[in-house]
């Protein structure tokens, strides 16, 4: 029954739709109550609860233009049948959905599209002054006939005003001090008593210097071929211009014929020997009137830069006090605050950097680059310091031929012709080259380091005797540097041990310290020469051993031939000995007959390489026996017990002996019975 009730609204909607489409629906449906579509509990006269996005649709039944269907809302029936409505356009390129804002807008706002399909409340800006209310600010925007309204105020002012036509400020009927007007082709300003022209005319502002009277100062304001702007006794304090100064001659402070230029307090003497100088900055270029100047082609820029120069040329000094002490010299380039400030008479120095070459007094051909580069070099020639705080020693000294490259590269004392390259690299003596600091773990390159070795460069050439004896005294070690344990394990020698091994022999592989702060060092490349000598000695000994071995091999060959002959004889002897022993050996008791005599056979095989067998006969009445093996010099090498009475044998292992010729002896009860030779040849 409940299910049937739920179907009634749906059936009614179907019937209503059919009646509407057939044109027969003329009555209100339902006659009372509410209608729900998708719900059995409508909250209004018509409630639609969709299961999808499309809840309500008006689809035109005709393709006639503008007949797209409308949603109409009528006025009160008592007032008539007028309505307002919404209607879709006849042609839509794509579906459009506008999402209404979730809150109510403020008064005067309208719905406007923002991003996507969202609608937002927006305030429409005013397009004219007619719709402004008479608020406190807008009152002054609306002029009045009594001219009491103001545009803006002293506290609330307009930033800019733009007008497409002329602006009349003031008029001829109102005269107040400070007013401006345009009258009779000229702008005028009212001073409180009369109108004055602002753009020329006989009573207006000056438009040229031609109307000035010929007073002493104004004469020079009127230009001519001989006029100057100011003079040496009455100079102008300042000249202000937002345009370039131009002319047909060079700008000159003292004498135009010398083509000198000074500005910002720069000084140039009136001497005729000064040519082509540029001095910019307070006191740049020295005193105004020294007793004698012979300067030319100098560029001096910066406060007190080149302030002492008297006879310099081709110098470029830039920076406050740069080259401040330079009196004479040429070709110097000092750039940076106080760079080369102490240089007096040097030439061809290049110092670039803040306080670069601060202590350099005199000297030539020095090149310093970087903040405080060349610190502690007081004078000297041909020094190169590149990098911040490159310094020479802990105290200043006169250096020659120093090359310091890298931040904080330095010398450990007063050295000359020394080189330190790398961050923090320090060279410890003159005529040295140091690469890197103590943290360096590798110095590498694509090719090896080469030393000049042309015969044409050498004299007093002699054979060098240091060799195998020296090499045998060396102790190879592994170690780590105390100052750089992260550098890992190293291999080499201890320099002091190398010194002990050398004795008093000269050797360039050992570098001894020149002072207490210096260290021992080793040139491992120099060890090649004694190593070559050692190899040559060993090679000579090896050649001699080869010769001895060849002679021994020949001896062995001869012995082998003799042994082959002896083998045939031994076979016959073995047969005779075996027959004799078998015939005379008793079964239970030891024989003491005279036939029971000891015997020793030749070892077989002989020569041998791995092992050989020595046969013997030990009388039955004997107490003990052994076979001893001797070297050719008579030294005993092995003693092998012979425990079997009668016919017995022992085996000699060739691995226990070296290749060579040996002698073996049968000893029974302390008596030597027989002695033979055997030959061991290892493969």
FENQUIQUI-V739470 format. One record per residue. N is the residue number from 1. RES is the residue in one letter. OMEGA is omega in whole degrees, 0 to 359 (NA if undefined). Layout:
n/res/omega
N/RES/OMEGA
N/RES/OMEGA
This chain:
n/res/omega
1/X/179
2/X/179
3/X/179
4/X/179
5/X/180
6/X/182
7/X/184
8/X/180
9/X/181
10/X/179
11/X/179
12/X/180
13/X/179
14/X/180
15/X/180
16/X/180
17/X/180
18/X/180
19/X/180
20/X/181
21/X/181
22/X/178
23/X/183
24/X/182
25/X/183
26/X/185
27/X/177
28/X/180
29/X/353
30/X/183
31/X/176
32/X/180
33/X/183
34/X/180
35/X/176
36/X/174
37/X/184
38/X/179
39/X/176
40/X/179
41/X/180
42/X/179
43/X/178
44/X/181
45/X/175
46/X/180
47/X/178
48/X/177
49/X/187
50/X/171
51/X/177
52/X/182
53/X/184
54/X/184
55/X/186
56/X/186
57/X/173
58/X/183
59/X/181
60/X/177
61/X/182
62/X/177
63/X/179
64/X/181
65/X/177
66/X/178
67/X/183
68/X/182
69/X/182
70/X/166
71/X/186
72/X/174
73/X/187
74/X/175
75/X/178
76/X/181
77/X/180
78/X/183
79/X/179
80/X/183
81/X/177
82/X/184
83/X/169
84/X/183
85/X/176
86/X/184
87/X/179
88/X/175
89/X/183
90/X/182
91/X/179
92/X/183
93/X/179
94/X/180
95/X/180
96/X/176
97/X/179
98/X/181
99/X/182
100/X/177
101/X/184
102/X/181
103/X/177
104/X/179
105/X/177
106/X/180
107/X/178
108/X/180
109/X/179
110/X/176
111/X/180
112/X/180
113/X/177
114/X/177
115/X/180
116/X/182
117/X/180
118/X/172
119/X/180
120/X/175
121/X/184
122/X/178
123/X/180
124/X/180
125/X/179
126/X/180
127/X/177
128/X/179
129/X/185
130/X/185
131/X/179
132/X/176
133/X/184
134/X/174
135/X/185
136/X/180
137/X/183
138/X/178
139/X/182
140/X/176
141/X/182
142/X/182
143/X/178
144/X/182
145/X/180
146/X/176
147/X/179
148/X/179
149/X/179
150/X/173
151/X/189
152/X/179
153/X/182
154/X/179
155/X/179
156/X/187
157/X/172
158/X/178
159/X/179
160/X/173
161/X/181
162/X/181
163/X/179
164/X/179
165/X/181
166/X/179
167/X/177
168/X/179
169/X/186
170/X/177
171/X/185
172/X/182
173/X/179
174/X/182
175/X/178
176/X/181
177/X/181
178/X/180
179/X/179
180/X/177
181/X/173
182/X/187
183/X/175
184/X/174
185/X/180
186/X/174
187/X/182
188/X/175
189/X/183
190/X/183
191/X/181
192/X/179
193/X/181
194/X/177
195/X/180
196/X/177
197/X/179
198/X/187
199/X/176
200/X/183
201/X/184
202/X/181
203/X/181
204/X/181
205/X/180
206/X/175
207/X/178
208/X/177
209/X/187
210/X/183
211/X/177
212/X/178
213/X/185
214/X/172
215/X/183
216/X/182
217/X/184
218/X/178
219/X/182
220/X/175
221/X/178
222/X/184
223/X/172
224/X/181
225/X/183
226/X/184
227/X/173
228/X/179
229/X/188
230/X/176
231/X/186
232/X/180
233/X/179
234/X/182
235/X/171
236/X/178
237/X/180
238/X/174
239/X/183
240/X/179
241/X/175
242/X/176
243/X/178
244/X/171
245/X/182
246/X/179
247/X/182
248/X/178
249/X/179
250/X/176
251/X/184
252/X/178
253/X/186
254/X/187
255/X/184
256/X/184
257/X/181
258/X/179
259/X/176
260/X/178
261/X/177
262/X/180
263/X/177
264/X/180
265/X/177
266/X/184
267/X/172
268/X/182
269/X/177
270/X/181
271/X/185
272/X/181
273/X/177
274/X/181
275/X/170
276/X/178
277/X/175
278/X/181
279/X/182
280/X/179
281/X/183
282/X/178
283/X/177
284/X/178
285/X/173
286/X/183
287/X/184
288/X/184
289/X/175
290/X/185
291/X/181
292/X/178
293/X/174
294/X/184
295/X/174
296/X/177
297/X/175
298/X/172
299/X/186
300/X/184
301/X/176
302/X/181
303/X/178
304/X/175
305/X/181
306/X/187
307/X/181
308/X/187
309/X/180
310/X/182
311/X/181
312/X/181
313/X/179
314/X/179
315/X/173
316/X/183
317/X/184
318/X/181
319/X/181
320/X/180
321/X/177
322/X/182
323/X/184
324/X/180
325/X/184
326/X/178
327/X/179
328/X/182
329/X/183
330/X/175
331/X/179
332/X/174
333/X/179
334/X/181
335/X/179
336/X/180
337/X/179
338/X/175
339/X/180
340/X/185
341/X/183
342/X/181
343/X/182
344/X/188
345/X/183
346/X/179
347/X/174
348/X/173
349/X/176
350/X/182
351/X/184
352/X/178
353/X/179
354/X/184
355/X/178
356/X/181
357/X/187
358/X/184
359/X/184
360/X/181
361/X/178
362/X/182
363/X/183
364/X/175
365/X/175
366/X/179
367/X/179
368/X/179
369/X/178
370/X/179
371/X/178
372/X/178
373/X/179
374/X/179
375/X/177
376/X/169
377/X/185
378/X/176
379/X/182
380/X/186
381/X/170
382/X/175
383/X/179
384/X/178
385/X/182
386/X/180
387/X/181
388/X/175
389/X/168
390/X/190
391/X/179
392/X/176
393/X/179
394/X/175
395/X/183
396/X/175
397/X/179
398/X/185
399/X/177
400/X/174
401/X/176
402/X/173
403/X/180
404/X/184
405/X/179
406/X/179
407/X/178
408/X/171
409/X/189
410/X/170
411/X/180
412/X/180
413/X/183
414/X/185
415/X/177
416/X/179
417/X/180
418/X/183
419/X/173
420/X/183
421/X/177
422/X/180
423/X/178
424/X/179
425/X/182
426/X/178
427/X/193
428/X/180
429/X/177
430/X/177
431/X/179
432/X/173
433/X/179
434/X/178
435/X/173
436/X/178
437/X/185
438/X/179
439/X/181
440/X/179
441/X/180
442/X/170
443/X/188
444/X/178
445/X/183
446/X/180
447/X/180
448/X/178
449/X/184
450/X/177
451/X/179
452/X/184
453/X/180
454/X/178
455/X/182
456/X/181
457/X/190
458/X/175
459/X/181
460/X/183
461/X/180
462/X/175
463/X/181
464/X/190
465/X/183
466/X/186
467/X/192
468/X/180
469/X/179
470/X/181
471/X/181
472/X/180
473/X/183
474/X/178
475/X/175
476/X/181
477/X/169
478/X/187
479/X/171
480/X/176
481/X/179
482/X/184
483/X/181
484/X/180
485/X/179
486/X/180
487/X/175
488/X/183
489/X/178
490/X/177
491/X/179
492/X/181
493/X/170
494/X/188
495/X/180
496/X/177
497/X/175
498/X/179
499/X/178
500/X/181
501/X/181
502/X/188
503/X/179
504/X/182
505/X/178
506/X/181
507/X/183
508/X/178
509/X/178
510/X/178
511/X/183
512/X/180
513/X/180
514/X/178
515/X/187
516/X/182
517/X/181
518/X/183
519/X/168
520/X/176
521/X/181
522/X/173
523/X/186
524/X/179
525/X/181
526/X/180
527/X/179
528/X/184
529/X/177
530/X/176
531/X/177
532/X/177
533/X/180
534/X/179
535/X/179
536/X/178
537/X/179
538/X/178
539/X/179
540/X/178
541/X/179
542/X/177
543/X/179
544/X/178
545/X/177
546/X/180
547/X/179
548/X/180
549/X/177
550/X/178
551/X/179
552/X/178
553/X/178
554/X/177
555/X/180
556/X/179
557/X/179
558/X/180
559/X/179
560/X/178
561/X/179
562/X/181
563/X/178
564/X/178
565/X/180
566/X/181
567/X/179
568/X/179
569/X/182
570/X/178
571/X/179
572/X/180
573/X/180
574/X/181
575/X/180
576/X/182
577/X/180
578/X/179
579/X/181
580/X/183
581/X/182
582/X/183
583/X/187
584/X/184
585/X/178
586/X/184
587/X/186
588/X/184
589/X/180
590/X/181
591/X/177
592/X/183
593/X/181
594/X/180
595/X/183
596/X/184
597/X/179
598/X/178
599/X/180
600/X/179
601/X/172
602/X/180
603/X/179
604/X/359
605/X/178
606/X/2
607/X/179
608/X/181
609/X/182
610/X/177
611/X/180
612/X/183
613/X/177
614/X/178
615/X/182
616/X/171
617/X/181
618/X/181
619/X/184
620/X/182
621/X/181
622/X/181
623/X/182
624/X/179
625/X/177
626/X/175
627/X/181
628/X/180
629/X/184
630/X/168
631/X/182
632/X/179
633/X/177
634/X/180
635/X/180
636/X/182
637/X/182
638/X/173
639/X/185
640/X/180
641/X/174
642/X/189
643/X/183
644/X/176
645/X/187
646/X/180
647/X/178
648/X/180
649/X/173
650/X/179
651/X/178
652/X/179
653/X/182
654/X/181
655/X/182
656/X/181
657/X/175
658/X/177
659/X/179
660/X/180
661/X/183
662/X/177
663/X/176
664/X/189
665/X/173
666/X/179
667/X/179
668/X/181
669/X/175
670/X/181
671/X/177
672/X/183
673/X/182
674/X/180
675/X/178
676/X/178
677/X/172
678/X/186
679/X/178
680/X/179
681/X/179
682/X/181
683/X/NA
